[in-house]
Amino acid sequence: MSDQAVIVGLGATGRAIAASLLRRADVEIVGAADQDPGVVGQDLGVLLAGAANGVVVVSDPADLPAADLAIVATVSDLHKVAEVVLPLLERSYNVLSICEELAHPWQSHPDLARRLDDTAKAHGVTVLGGGANPGFLMDTLPLLLSALTQRVESVRIRRRTNMSRYGALLSKFGLGLTMREFATARSRGEVVGHHGFEQSIGALAAGLGWDLDSVEVGKVEPAVVATSPRAGDHLSVEPGQIAAVTHAARGVLKGEVVIDLEITFGFFDPADEVAAGDDYRIVGEEQVVDLRSSVGFDSFLSTIAAAVNAATTVVGARPGLLSMGDLPARSVAAKGERRAARASLGTTASRD
C-alpha cells in the first residue's frame, strides 16, 4: 500500500524530490504547493517535464488534500519554516523538511524545537529534519564511523562540494559576486554561508555524549575568484567573480576544539587549487578512523537521496521531533528497488 504525500516548495530541490518520488511504487503524490505564480495552477507531472498526473499546484499549503506525509523544501530559516510546518502537524501530516536549522534544533532553537515536538506528539505524528548536510554527512555519518573506536577524542571534517546544480540557495553564499560586492552583501547580512553548522555539531555532540562549552561559527570567506567562465544550472560565474567560498565552525569542550568542520562551496574548475572532495578524521582512543573521497559527495544529489530514502520512514516513526540520527540505519538505506514502472518524466526534471 502506498503512502500519500504532498510537496511544499517546488524550487530546484523540491522539484527533484518530487520527480524522484513520482517514480516510487510506495509513494503517491496527491498534492503540491508553491508561492511562485508561474507554477501555481500547473499540473505537477507536466511541470516536471513528464506526463500530466492530475496534481494541480496550489499557492497555499492550507489548500492541500489530506495525506500521510508532507515534504517541505522551502527555506533555511527555521522560524519561517515553522510557520508552514506547525499547521501541517495540526492537520495530522507527518512532516519531513530539508530545512537545515530543523536538523537538530534543540540547542540552537530550544523553544521552537519544544513547540514542534509537543505539537507533533499531540497529533500523533512525526516531524523530521532530514537531508544530507546537515542530517547525514557531518553528523550521522561520523557518528556511525565512531562505532569503530570506544572513545572519540576529536572529529575533523573537510568538505569541498560542487554547488552548480543549485538555484536560489546560491545567493546566501555570494557566488557570482565580485570581491567588493561580496564584502558589501556580507556586511548587510545578505551573504551568510552555510546554515546548519550548529545543528550538525549539536547532533554529533549529543550522539557522542559531549556537553560542549560552545559552538563557534566563523564568517564565510571567499576561496576562489574565477579566471575563466564557469556555468551552473541556474548561475554563471564570470572572470573576476567569486567561484567558491569557505565556511567553518568548531565545537569546544573543556577549552579544546573537539569538532572541527569546514566546507568549501563552489563551481570548481580543473585549474583551481581547490577541487571537490571530502575528508573525515575521527581520532579515537584505540585508532584513527580516516575516510576520504577524491570526488566528494555531491551535495545536491545527496540531499535528494537522503530525503526520498527517509520519506516513508517518517510515516511509521515514533511521534515527535526527530533527527536523521534517531532513525535506524536500515530505514534510511537506498529505496531504488521500490521504483515503479510509471510514465517517463524524462531524465532531468525542470528546475528554477
ZADO-1210 file (C-alpha; in nm, 4 decimals, padded with zeros to 6 digits):
<atoms>
<atom x="00.0000" y="00.0000" z="00.0000" code="MET" pos="1"/>
<atom x="00.1347" y="00.3439" z="-00.0953" code="SER" pos="2"/>
<atom x="00.1779" y="00.6345" z="00.1437" code="ASP" pos="3"/>
<atom x="00.0163" y="00.9535" z="00.0163" code="GLN" pos="4"/>
<atom x="00.2399" y="01.2614" z="00.0131" code="ALA" pos="5"/>
<atom x="00.2268" y="01.6318" z="-00.0658" code="VAL" pos="6"/>
<atom x="00.5191" y="01.8566" z="-00.1622" code="ILE" pos="7"/>
<atom x="00.5552" y="02.2127" z="-00.0301" code="VAL" pos="8"/>
<atom x="00.8149" y="02.4106" z="-00.2249" code="GLY" pos="9"/>
<atom x="00.8963" y="02.3490" z="-00.5903" code="LEU" pos="10"/>
<atom x="01.2337" y="02.5124" z="-00.6319" code="GLY" pos="11"/>
<atom x="01.5268" y="02.3162" z="-00.7693" code="ALA" pos="12"/>
<atom x="01.5436" y="02.0786" z="-00.4728" code="THR" pos="13"/>
<atom x="01.1682" y="02.0373" z="-00.4269" code="GLY" pos="14"/>
<atom x="01.1200" y="01.9506" z="-00.7925" code="ARG" pos="15"/>
<atom x="01.3993" y="01.6951" z="-00.7844" code="ALA" pos="16"/>
<atom x="01.2481" y="01.5312" z="-00.4739" code="ILE" pos="17"/>
<atom x="00.9040" y="01.5255" z="-00.6359" code="ALA" pos="18"/>
<atom x="01.0413" y="01.3767" z="-00.9577" code="ALA" pos="19"/>
<atom x="01.2138" y="01.1009" z="-00.7640" code="SER" pos="20"/>
<atom x="00.9067" y="01.0173" z="-00.5556" code="LEU" pos="21"/>
<atom x="00.6868" y="01.0034" z="-00.8656" code="LEU" pos="22"/>
<atom x="00.8956" y="00.7039" z="-00.9699" code="ARG" pos="23"/>
<atom x="00.8345" y="00.5193" z="-00.6443" code="ARG" pos="24"/>
<atom x="00.5797" y="00.2407" z="-00.6019" code="ALA" pos="25"/>
<atom x="00.5349" y="00.3024" z="-00.2278" code="ASP" pos="26"/>
<atom x="00.4582" y="00.6762" z="-00.2502" code="VAL" pos="27"/>
<atom x="00.1721" y="00.8557" z="-00.4237" code="GLU" pos="28"/>
<atom x="00.1980" y="01.2337" z="-00.4565" code="ILE" pos="29"/>
<atom x="-00.1511" y="01.3780" z="-00.4168" code="VAL" pos="30"/>
<atom x="-00.0751" y="01.7489" z="-00.3797" code="GLY" pos="31"/>
<atom x="00.1848" y="02.0220" z="-00.4292" code="ALA" pos="32"/>
<atom x="00.2156" y="02.3862" z="-00.3231" code="ALA" pos="33"/>
<atom x="00.4417" y="02.6757" z="-00.4162" code="ASP" pos="34"/>
<atom x="00.4163" y="03.0549" z="-00.3928" code="GLN" pos="35"/>
<atom x="00.5558" y="03.1180" z="-00.7416" code="ASP" pos="36"/>
<atom x="00.2686" y="03.2462" z="-00.9599" code="PRO" pos="37"/>
<atom x="00.4477" y="03.0946" z="-01.2565" code="GLY" pos="38"/>
<atom x="00.3849" y="02.7395" z="-01.1356" code="VAL" pos="39"/>
<atom x="00.0542" y="02.7761" z="-00.9479" code="VAL" pos="40"/>
<atom x="-00.2240" y="02.6098" z="-01.1454" code="GLY" pos="41"/>
<atom x="00.0123" y="02.3875" z="-01.3417" code="GLN" pos="42"/>
<atom x="-00.0060" y="02.0090" z="-01.3458" code="ASP" pos="43"/>
<atom x="00.2834" y="01.8726" z="-01.1394" code="LEU" pos="44"/>
<atom x="00.3719" y="01.5998" z="-01.3878" code="GLY" pos="45"/>
<atom x="00.3903" y="01.8491" z="-01.6740" code="VAL" pos="46"/>
<atom x="00.5921" y="02.0920" z="-01.4582" code="LEU" pos="47"/>
<atom x="00.8462" y="01.8129" z="-01.4074" code="LEU" pos="48"/>
<atom x="00.8751" y="01.7605" z="-01.7838" code="ALA" pos="49"/>
<atom x="00.6633" y="01.4452" z="-01.7868" code="GLY" pos="50"/>
<atom x="00.3071" y="01.3340" z="-01.8409" code="ALA" pos="51"/>
<atom x="00.0144" y="01.5005" z="-01.6666" code="ALA" pos="52"/>
<atom x="-00.0757" y="01.3286" z="-01.3396" code="ASN" pos="53"/>
<atom x="-00.3751" y="01.5340" z="-01.2250" code="GLY" pos="54"/>
<atom x="-00.1960" y="01.7019" z="-00.9328" code="VAL" pos="55"/>
<atom x="-00.2514" y="02.0771" z="-00.9686" code="VAL" pos="56"/>
<atom x="-00.0069" y="02.3079" z="-00.7881" code="VAL" pos="57"/>
<atom x="-00.1747" y="02.5383" z="-00.5331" code="VAL" pos="58"/>
<atom x="-00.0353" y="02.8526" z="-00.3726" code="SER" pos="59"/>
<atom x="-00.1409" y="02.7885" z="-00.0112" code="ASP" pos="60"/>
<atom x="-00.0442" y="02.4705" z="00.1806" code="PRO" pos="61"/>
<atom x="-00.3796" y="02.5043" z="00.3621" code="ALA" pos="62"/>
<atom x="-00.5458" y="02.4012" z="00.0345" code="ASP" pos="63"/>
<atom x="-00.3541" y="02.0731" z="00.0090" code="LEU" pos="64"/>
<atom x="-00.5503" y="01.7493" z="00.0429" code="PRO" pos="65"/>
<atom x="-00.5122" y="01.5195" z="00.3424" code="ALA" pos="66"/>
<atom x="-00.2109" y="01.2880" z="00.3177" code="ALA" pos="67"/>
<atom x="00.0212" y="01.0720" z="00.5261" code="ASP" pos="68"/>
<atom x="00.3266" y="01.2890" z="00.4659" code="LEU" pos="69"/>
<atom x="00.4205" y="01.6466" z="00.3768" code="ALA" pos="70"/>
<atom x="00.7673" y="01.7171" z="00.2409" code="ILE" pos="71"/>
<atom x="00.8713" y="02.0782" z="00.2924" code="VAL" pos="72"/>
<atom x="01.1516" y="02.2086" z="00.0695" code="ALA" pos="73"/>
<atom x="01.1459" y="02.5843" z="00.1105" code="THR" pos="74"/>
<atom x="01.3975" y="02.7941" z="00.3086" code="VAL" pos="75"/>
<atom x="01.6732" y="02.7501" z="00.5673" code="SER" pos="76"/>
<atom x="01.5280" y="02.9769" z="00.8379" code="ASP" pos="77"/>
<atom x="01.3523" y="02.7581" z="01.0962" code="LEU" pos="78"/>
<atom x="01.1202" y="03.0342" z="01.2151" code="HIS" pos="79"/>
<atom x="00.9835" y="03.0764" z="00.8622" code="LYS" pos="80"/>
<atom x="00.9618" y="02.7021" z="00.8042" code="VAL" pos="81"/>
<atom x="00.7818" y="02.6508" z="01.1359" code="ALA" pos="82"/>
<atom x="00.5042" y="02.8801" z="01.0120" code="GLU" pos="83"/>
<atom x="00.4397" y="02.6170" z="00.7441" code="VAL" pos="84"/>
<atom x="00.5199" y="02.3036" z="00.9430" code="VAL" pos="85"/>
<atom x="00.3101" y="02.3701" z="01.2548" code="LEU" pos="86"/>
<atom x="-00.0237" y="02.3963" z="01.0666" code="PRO" pos="87"/>
<atom x="00.0656" y="02.0779" z="00.8770" code="LEU" pos="88"/>
<atom x="00.1287" y="01.8937" z="01.2043" code="LEU" pos="89"/>
<atom x="-00.2008" y="02.0240" z="01.3386" code="GLU" pos="90"/>
<atom x="-00.3691" y="01.8702" z="01.0329" code="ARG" pos="91"/>
<atom x="-00.2028" y="01.5377" z="01.1272" code="SER" pos="92"/>
<atom x="00.0528" y="01.5277" z="00.8461" code="TYR" pos="93"/>
<atom x="00.3834" y="01.3622" z="00.9225" code="ASN" pos="94"/>
<atom x="00.6418" y="01.6149" z="00.8032" code="VAL" pos="95"/>
<atom x="00.9879" y="01.5803" z="00.6534" code="LEU" pos="96"/>
<atom x="01.1696" y="01.9078" z="00.5883" code="SER" pos="97"/>
<atom x="01.5119" y="01.9710" z="00.4411" code="ILE" pos="98"/>
<atom x="01.5364" y="02.2998" z="00.6349" code="CYS" pos="99"/>
<atom x="01.8923" y="02.2932" z="00.7677" code="GLU" pos="100"/>
<atom x="01.8015" y="02.4514" z="01.1005" code="GLU" pos="101"/>
<atom x="01.5453" y="02.1784" z="01.1676" code="LEU" pos="102"/>
<atom x="01.8067" y="01.9012" z="01.1504" code="ALA" pos="103"/>
<atom x="01.8825" y="01.9170" z="01.5256" code="HIS" pos="104"/>
<atom x="01.7446" y="02.2412" z="01.6707" code="PRO" pos="105"/>
<atom x="01.7479" y="02.1517" z="02.0403" code="TRP" pos="106"/>
<atom x="02.0446" y="02.3759" z="02.1238" code="GLN" pos="107"/>
<atom x="02.0071" y="02.6442" z="01.8562" code="SER" pos="108"/>
<atom x="01.6273" y="02.6932" z="01.8811" code="HIS" pos="109"/>
<atom x="01.5213" y="02.5199" z="02.2057" code="PRO" pos="110"/>
<atom x="01.1806" y="02.6870" z="02.2472" code="ASP" pos="111"/>
<atom x="01.0765" y="02.6295" z="01.8876" code="LEU" pos="112"/>
<atom x="01.2103" y="02.2725" z="01.8962" code="ALA" pos="113"/>
<atom x="00.9966" y="02.2011" z="02.2016" code="ARG" pos="114"/>
<atom x="00.6901" y="02.3534" z="02.0373" code="ARG" pos="115"/>
<atom x="00.7368" y="02.1421" z="01.7246" code="LEU" pos="116"/>
<atom x="00.7953" y="01.8314" z="01.9348" code="ASP" pos="117"/>
<atom x="00.4891" y="01.8945" z="02.1541" code="ASP" pos="118"/>
<atom x="00.2654" y="01.9688" z="01.8544" code="THR" pos="119"/>
<atom x="00.3751" y="01.6569" z="01.6697" code="ALA" pos="120"/>
<atom x="00.3193" y="01.4372" z="01.9750" code="LYS" pos="121"/>
<atom x="-00.0202" y="01.5930" z="02.0430" code="ALA" pos="122"/>
<atom x="-00.1343" y="01.4903" z="01.6964" code="HIS" pos="123"/>
<atom x="00.0412" y="01.1526" z="01.6908" code="GLY" pos="124"/>
<atom x="00.2730" y="01.2408" z="01.4021" code="VAL" pos="125"/>
<atom x="00.6435" y="01.2839" z="01.3338" code="THR" pos="126"/>
<atom x="00.8454" y="01.5826" z="01.2146" code="VAL" pos="127"/>
<atom x="01.1932" y="01.5103" z="01.0799" code="LEU" pos="128"/>
<atom x="01.4696" y="01.7488" z="00.9807" code="GLY" pos="129"/>
<atom x="01.6268" y="01.5416" z="00.7059" code="GLY" pos="130"/>
<atom x="01.8819" y="01.5878" z="00.4330" code="GLY" pos="131"/>
<atom x="02.2484" y="01.5380" z="00.3597" code="ALA" pos="132"/>
<atom x="02.4198" y="01.8307" z="00.5290" code="ASN" pos="133"/>
<atom x="02.3114" y="01.8696" z="00.7999" code="PRO" pos="134"/>
<atom x="02.1387" y="01.5391" z="00.8572" code="GLY" pos="135"/>
<atom x="02.3977" y="01.2887" z="00.7463" code="PHE" pos="136"/>
<atom x="02.7363" y="01.3975" z="00.6122" code="LEU" pos="137"/>
<atom x="02.8616" y="01.5966" z="00.9110" code="MET" pos="138"/>
<atom x="02.6673" y="01.4284" z="01.1899" code="ASP" pos="139"/>
<atom x="02.5100" y="01.0865" z="01.1318" code="THR" pos="140"/>
<atom x="02.7956" y="00.9543" z="00.9156" code="LEU" pos="141"/>
<atom x="03.0731" y="01.0429" z="01.1634" code="PRO" pos="142"/>
<atom x="02.8575" y="00.9015" z="01.4443" code="LEU" pos="143"/>
<atom x="02.8381" y="00.5707" z="01.2564" code="LEU" pos="144"/>
<atom x="03.2140" y="00.5770" z="01.1957" code="LEU" pos="145"/>
<atom x="03.2727" y="00.6386" z="01.5668" code="SER" pos="146"/>
<atom x="03.1480" y="00.2854" z="01.6323" code="ALA" pos="147"/>
<atom x="03.4994" y="00.1722" z="01.5341" code="LEU" pos="148"/>
<atom x="03.6550" y="00.3220" z="01.8454" code="THR" pos="149"/>
<atom x="03.5437" y="00.3070" z="02.2085" code="GLN" pos="150"/>
<atom x="03.6204" y="00.6695" z="02.2862" code="ARG" pos="151"/>
<atom x="03.6391" y="00.9622" z="02.0452" code="VAL" pos="152"/>
<atom x="03.8874" y="01.2380" z="02.1169" code="GLU" pos="153"/>
<atom x="03.8128" y="01.4628" z="01.8189" code="SER" pos="154"/>
<atom x="03.6320" y="01.4838" z="01.4844" code="VAL" pos="155"/>
<atom x="03.7702" y="01.6783" z="01.1878" code="ARG" pos="156"/>
<atom x="03.5792" y="01.7069" z="00.8584" code="ILE" pos="157"/>
<atom x="03.6743" y="01.8958" z="00.5424" code="ARG" pos="158"/>
<atom x="03.4224" y="01.9085" z="00.2581" code="ARG" pos="159"/>
<atom x="03.4724" y="02.0707" z="-00.0827" code="ARG" pos="160"/>
<atom x="03.1402" y="02.0462" z="-00.2600" code="THR" pos="161"/>
<atom x="03.0087" y="02.1347" z="-00.6032" code="ASN" pos="162"/>
<atom x="02.7115" y="02.3753" z="-00.5936" code="MET" pos="163"/>
<atom x="02.6457" y="02.4090" z="-00.9664" code="SER" pos="164"/>
<atom x="02.3095" y="02.2275" z="-00.9535" code="ARG" pos="165"/>
<atom x="02.1503" y="02.4622" z="-00.7003" code="TYR" pos="166"/>
<atom x="01.9239" y="02.7592" z="-00.7706" code="GLY" pos="167"/>
<atom x="01.8057" y="03.0301" z="-00.5278" code="ALA" pos="168"/>
<atom x="02.0097" y="02.8758" z="-00.2437" code="LEU" pos="169"/>
<atom x="02.3295" y="03.0150" z="-00.4000" code="LEU" pos="170"/>
<atom x="02.2517" y="03.3725" z="-00.3012" code="SER" pos="171"/>
<atom x="02.3408" y="03.3083" z="00.0633" code="LYS" pos="172"/>
<atom x="02.6948" y="03.2041" z="-00.0382" code="PHE" pos="173"/>
<atom x="02.7787" y="03.5073" z="-00.2514" code="GLY" pos="174"/>
<atom x="02.8864" y="03.3044" z="-00.5524" code="LEU" pos="175"/>
<atom x="02.8963" y="03.5134" z="-00.8700" code="GLY" pos="176"/>
<atom x="02.9731" y="03.8380" z="-00.6849" code="LEU" pos="177"/>
<atom x="03.2893" y="04.0459" z="-00.7132" code="THR" pos="178"/>
<atom x="03.5034" y="04.0787" z="-00.4012" code="MET" pos="179"/>
<atom x="03.3644" y="04.4271" z="-00.3356" code="ARG" pos="180"/>
<atom x="03.0045" y="04.3137" z="-00.3886" code="GLU" pos="181"/>
<atom x="03.0679" y="04.0173" z="-00.1586" code="PHE" pos="182"/>
<atom x="03.2008" y="04.2366" z="00.1238" code="ALA" pos="183"/>
<atom x="02.9024" y="04.4701" z="00.0957" code="THR" pos="184"/>
<atom x="02.6477" y="04.1880" z="00.0827" code="ALA" pos="185"/>
<atom x="02.8069" y="04.0118" z="00.3816" code="ARG" pos="186"/>
<atom x="02.8053" y="04.3312" z="00.5877" code="SER" pos="187"/>
<atom x="02.4317" y="04.3654" z="00.5152" code="ARG" pos="188"/>
<atom x="02.3657" y="04.0087" z="00.6246" code="GLY" pos="189"/>
<atom x="02.2745" y="03.9010" z="00.2721" code="GLU" pos="190"/>
<atom x="02.5669" y="03.6561" z="00.2467" code="VAL" pos="191"/>
<atom x="02.5627" y="03.4216" z="00.5446" code="VAL" pos="192"/>
<atom x="02.7159" y="03.0998" z="00.4170" code="GLY" pos="193"/>
<atom x="02.6100" y="02.7590" z="00.5417" code="HIS" pos="194"/>
<atom x="02.3030" y="02.7175" z="00.7589" code="HIS" pos="195"/>
<atom x="02.3362" y="02.4032" z="00.9663" code="GLY" pos="196"/>
<atom x="02.6737" y="02.4048" z="01.1402" code="PHE" pos="197"/>
<atom x="02.5169" y="02.4466" z="01.4838" code="GLU" pos="198"/>
<atom x="02.2737" y="02.1647" z="01.4099" code="GLN" pos="199"/>
<atom x="02.5430" y="01.9250" z="01.2819" code="SER" pos="200"/>
<atom x="02.7698" y="01.9966" z="01.5765" code="ILE" pos="201"/>
<atom x="02.4775" y="01.9660" z="01.8194" code="GLY" pos="202"/>
<atom x="02.3691" y="01.6305" z="01.6772" code="ALA" pos="203"/>
<atom x="02.7247" y="01.4978" z="01.6708" code="LEU" pos="204"/>
<atom x="02.7994" y="01.6113" z="02.0249" code="ALA" pos="205"/>
<atom x="02.4713" y="01.4675" z="02.1551" code="ALA" pos="206"/>
<atom x="02.5473" y="01.1316" z="01.9963" code="GLY" pos="207"/>
<atom x="02.8964" y="01.1224" z="02.1476" code="LEU" pos="208"/>
<atom x="02.7730" y="01.2326" z="02.4905" code="GLY" pos="209"/>
<atom x="02.9605" y="01.5632" z="02.4865" code="TRP" pos="210"/>
<atom x="02.8241" y="01.8672" z="02.6710" code="ASP" pos="211"/>
<atom x="03.0077" y="02.1340" z="02.4724" code="LEU" pos="212"/>
<atom x="03.1310" y="02.4618" z="02.6184" code="ASP" pos="213"/>
<atom x="03.0427" y="02.6453" z="02.2986" code="SER" pos="214"/>
<atom x="02.9828" y="02.6251" z="01.9250" code="VAL" pos="215"/>
<atom x="03.1778" y="02.8827" z="01.7242" code="GLU" pos="216"/>
<atom x="03.0666" y="02.9605" z="01.3676" code="VAL" pos="217"/>
<atom x="03.3047" y="03.1732" z="01.1615" code="GLY" pos="218"/>
<atom x="03.2329" y="03.4128" z="00.8772" code="LYS" pos="219"/>
<atom x="03.2006" y="03.2830" z="00.5237" code="VAL" pos="220"/>
<atom x="03.5115" y="03.3821" z="00.3247" code="GLU" pos="221"/>
<atom x="03.5948" y="03.3926" z="-00.0499" code="PRO" pos="222"/>
<atom x="03.8099" y="03.0970" z="-00.1542" code="ALA" pos="223"/>
<atom x="03.8362" y="03.1104" z="-00.5355" code="VAL" pos="224"/>
<atom x="03.7966" y="03.4011" z="-00.7781" code="VAL" pos="225"/>
<atom x="03.7256" y="03.2763" z="-01.1293" code="ALA" pos="226"/>
<atom x="03.9831" y="03.3379" z="-01.4012" code="THR" pos="227"/>
<atom x="03.7626" y="03.1781" z="-01.6685" code="SER" pos="228"/>
<atom x="03.3837" y="03.1496" z="-01.7161" code="PRO" pos="229"/>
<atom x="03.2024" y="02.8616" z="-01.5500" code="ARG" pos="230"/>
<atom x="02.8318" y="02.7815" z="-01.5579" code="ALA" pos="231"/>
<atom x="02.5871" y="02.6008" z="-01.3327" code="GLY" pos="232"/>
<atom x="02.2278" y="02.5035" z="-01.3934" code="ASP" pos="233"/>
<atom x="02.0997" y="02.8395" z="-01.2657" code="HIS" pos="234"/>
<atom x="02.4012" y="03.0715" z="-01.2360" code="LEU" pos="235"/>
<atom x="02.7045" y="03.1636" z="-01.4446" code="SER" pos="236"/>
<atom x="03.0285" y="03.2857" z="-01.2871" code="VAL" pos="237"/>
<atom x="03.2423" y="03.5200" z="-01.4935" code="GLU" pos="238"/>
<atom x="03.6139" y="03.6013" z="-01.4581" code="PRO" pos="239"/>
<atom x="03.6700" y="03.8263" z="-01.1587" code="GLY" pos="240"/>
<atom x="03.3675" y="03.6893" z="-00.9742" code="GLN" pos="241"/>
<atom x="03.3761" y="03.4591" z="-00.6709" code="ILE" pos="242"/>
<atom x="03.3540" y="03.0923" z="-00.7726" code="ALA" pos="243"/>
<atom x="03.3974" y="02.9324" z="-00.4296" code="ALA" pos="244"/>
<atom x="03.3678" y="03.0282" z="-00.0630" code="VAL" pos="245"/>
<atom x="03.4788" y="02.8622" z="00.2594" code="THR" pos="246"/>
<atom x="03.2856" y="02.8450" z="00.5853" code="HIS" pos="247"/>
<atom x="03.3915" y="02.6779" z="00.9111" code="ALA" pos="248"/>
<atom x="03.2694" y="02.6035" z="01.2628" code="ALA" pos="249"/>
<atom x="03.4041" y="02.4428" z="01.5796" code="ARG" pos="250"/>
<atom x="03.2712" y="02.2691" z="01.8867" code="GLY" pos="251"/>
<atom x="03.4710" y="02.3354" z="02.2043" code="VAL" pos="252"/>
<atom x="03.4826" y="02.1034" z="02.5054" code="LEU" pos="253"/>
<atom x="03.6826" y="02.1849" z="02.8201" code="LYS" pos="254"/>
<atom x="03.8693" y="02.4525" z="02.6277" code="GLY" pos="255"/>
<atom x="03.9715" y="02.2193" z="02.3440" code="GLU" pos="256"/>
<atom x="03.8360" y="02.2054" z="01.9890" code="VAL" pos="257"/>
<atom x="03.6854" y="01.8576" z="01.9597" code="VAL" pos="258"/>
<atom x="03.4687" y="01.9111" z="01.6498" code="ILE" pos="259"/>
<atom x="03.6306" y="02.0945" z="01.3582" code="ASP" pos="260"/>
<atom x="03.4158" y="02.1388" z="01.0468" code="LEU" pos="261"/>
<atom x="03.4930" y="02.3249" z="00.7245" code="GLU" pos="262"/>
<atom x="03.3160" y="02.3353" z="00.3883" code="ILE" pos="263"/>
<atom x="03.4203" y="02.4955" z="00.0611" code="THR" pos="264"/>
<atom x="03.1181" y="02.5555" z="-00.1625" code="PHE" pos="265"/>
<atom x="03.1813" y="02.6339" z="-00.5252" code="GLY" pos="266"/>
<atom x="03.1776" y="02.5989" z="-00.9001" code="PHE" pos="267"/>
<atom x="03.5086" y="02.4204" z="-00.9425" code="PHE" pos="268"/>
<atom x="03.7371" y="02.4219" z="-01.2463" code="ASP" pos="269"/>
<atom x="04.0310" y="02.1836" z="-01.3138" code="PRO" pos="270"/>
<atom x="04.2666" y="02.4827" z="-01.2974" code="ALA" pos="271"/>
<atom x="04.1617" y="02.5722" z="-00.9422" code="ASP" pos="272"/>
<atom x="04.3872" y="02.4936" z="-00.6484" code="GLU" pos="273"/>
<atom x="04.0744" y="02.3692" z="-00.4714" code="VAL" pos="274"/>
<atom x="03.8925" y="02.0611" z="-00.6046" code="ALA" pos="275"/>
<atom x="03.5811" y="01.8779" z="-00.4899" code="ALA" pos="276"/>
<atom x="03.6483" y="01.6098" z="-00.2294" code="GLY" pos="277"/>
<atom x="03.5727" y="01.5084" z="00.1281" code="ASP" pos="278"/>
<atom x="03.7997" y="01.4124" z="00.4173" code="ASP" pos="279"/>
<atom x="03.6942" y="01.2724" z="00.7552" code="TYR" pos="280"/>
<atom x="03.9238" y="01.2060" z="01.0507" code="ARG" pos="281"/>
<atom x="03.7968" y="01.0662" z="01.3788" code="ILE" pos="282"/>
<atom x="04.0720" y="01.0423" z="01.6373" code="VAL" pos="283"/>
<atom x="03.9806" y="00.7585" z="01.8679" code="GLY" pos="284"/>
<atom x="04.1321" y="00.6128" z="02.1801" code="GLU" pos="285"/>
<atom x="04.2416" y="00.2955" z="02.0003" code="GLU" pos="286"/>
<atom x="04.2773" y="00.4094" z="01.6408" code="GLN" pos="287"/>
<atom x="04.2313" y="00.6929" z="01.3933" code="VAL" pos="288"/>
<atom x="03.9439" y="00.6448" z="01.1506" code="VAL" pos="289"/>
<atom x="04.0033" y="00.8127" z="00.8132" code="ASP" pos="290"/>
<atom x="03.7501" y="00.8337" z="00.5308" code="LEU" pos="291"/>
<atom x="03.8346" y="01.0104" z="00.2051" code="ARG" pos="292"/>
<atom x="03.6502" y="01.0707" z="-00.1200" code="SER" pos="293"/>
<atom x="03.8588" y="01.2153" z="-00.4014" code="SER" pos="294"/>
<atom x="03.5499" y="01.3464" z="-00.5821" code="VAL" pos="295"/>
<atom x="03.3353" y="01.4303" z="-00.2806" code="GLY" pos="296"/>
<atom x="02.9717" y="01.3646" z="-00.2001" code="PHE" pos="297"/>
<atom x="02.7564" y="01.5717" z="-00.4344" code="ASP" pos="298"/>
<atom x="02.5510" y="01.7962" z="-00.2065" code="SER" pos="299"/>
<atom x="02.2527" y="01.8287" z="-00.4384" code="PHE" pos="300"/>
<atom x="02.2234" y="01.4608" z="-00.5267" code="LEU" pos="301"/>
<atom x="02.2930" y="01.3567" z="-00.1674" code="SER" pos="302"/>
<atom x="02.0218" y="01.5874" z="-00.0333" code="THR" pos="303"/>
<atom x="01.7653" y="01.4447" z="-00.2749" code="ILE" pos="304"/>
<atom x="01.8638" y="01.0876" z="-00.1920" code="ALA" pos="305"/>
<atom x="01.8609" y="01.1437" z="00.1846" code="ALA" pos="306"/>
<atom x="01.5143" y="01.2996" z="00.1660" code="ALA" pos="307"/>
<atom x="01.3473" y="01.0418" z="-00.0570" code="VAL" pos="308"/>
<atom x="01.5080" y="00.7464" z="00.1192" code="ASN" pos="309"/>
<atom x="01.3791" y="00.8691" z="00.4562" code="ALA" pos="310"/>
<atom x="01.0347" y="00.9732" z="00.3280" code="ALA" pos="311"/>
<atom x="00.8264" y="00.6666" z="00.4057" code="THR" pos="312"/>
<atom x="01.0201" y="00.6027" z="00.7275" code="THR" pos="313"/>
<atom x="00.8797" y="00.9251" z="00.8742" code="VAL" pos="314"/>
<atom x="00.5236" y="00.7919" z="00.8434" code="VAL" pos="315"/>
<atom x="00.5943" y="00.4961" z="01.0689" code="GLY" pos="316"/>
<atom x="00.8381" y="00.6618" z="01.3097" code="ALA" pos="317"/>
<atom x="00.7597" y="00.7470" z="01.6726" code="ARG" pos="318"/>
<atom x="00.5743" y="01.0769" z="01.7205" code="PRO" pos="319"/>
<atom x="00.7661" y="01.3938" z="01.7935" code="GLY" pos="320"/>
<atom x="01.0613" y="01.5893" z="01.6557" code="LEU" pos="321"/>
<atom x="01.3333" y="01.3565" z="01.5269" code="LEU" pos="322"/>
<atom x="01.6726" y="01.3920" z="01.3601" code="SER" pos="323"/>
<atom x="01.8279" y="01.1635" z="01.0989" code="MET" pos="324"/>
<atom x="02.0463" y="01.0057" z="01.3666" code="GLY" pos="325"/>
<atom x="01.7332" y="00.8909" z="01.5514" code="ASP" pos="326"/>
<atom x="01.6335" y="00.6627" z="01.2629" code="LEU" pos="327"/>
<atom x="01.7591" y="00.3040" z="01.2253" code="PRO" pos="328"/>
<atom x="02.0269" y="00.2752" z="00.9559" code="ALA" pos="329"/>
<atom x="01.8239" y="00.0241" z="00.7551" code="ARG" pos="330"/>
<atom x="01.5269" y="00.2590" z="00.7411" code="SER" pos="331"/>
<atom x="01.7227" y="00.5280" z="00.5517" code="VAL" pos="332"/>
<atom x="01.9032" y="00.2903" z="00.3155" code="ALA" pos="333"/>
<atom x="01.8551" y="00.3332" z="-00.0607" code="ALA" pos="334"/>
<atom x="01.4996" y="00.2691" z="-00.1766" code="LYS" pos="335"/>
<atom x="01.5650" y="00.2382" z="-00.5502" code="GLY" pos="336"/>
<atom x="01.4192" y="-00.1114" z="-00.5601" code="GLU" pos="337"/>
<atom x="01.0802" y="00.0396" z="-00.4798" code="ARG" pos="338"/>
<atom x="01.0601" y="00.2257" z="-00.8078" code="ARG" pos="339"/>
<atom x="00.7562" y="00.1616" z="-01.0221" code="ALA" pos="340"/>
<atom x="00.7212" y="00.1336" z="-01.3974" code="ALA" pos="341"/>
<atom x="00.5401" y="00.4646" z="-01.4491" code="ARG" pos="342"/>
<atom x="00.5115" y="00.7138" z="-01.7313" code="ALA" pos="343"/>
<atom x="00.8502" y="00.8644" z="-01.8072" code="SER" pos="344"/>
<atom x="00.9282" y="01.2020" z="-01.6531" code="LEU" pos="345"/>
<atom x="01.2348" y="01.2462" z="-01.8705" code="GLY" pos="346"/>
<atom x="01.5906" y="01.2146" z="-01.7472" code="THR" pos="347"/>
<atom x="01.6070" y="01.5595" z="-01.5899" code="THR" pos="348"/>
<atom x="01.3345" y="01.7415" z="-01.4001" code="ALA" pos="349"/>
<atom x="01.2867" y="02.1119" z="-01.4655" code="SER" pos="350"/>
<atom x="01.4420" y="02.3372" z="-01.2044" code="ARG" pos="351"/>
<atom x="01.4085" y="02.7063" z="-01.1330" code="ASP" pos="352"/>
</atoms>
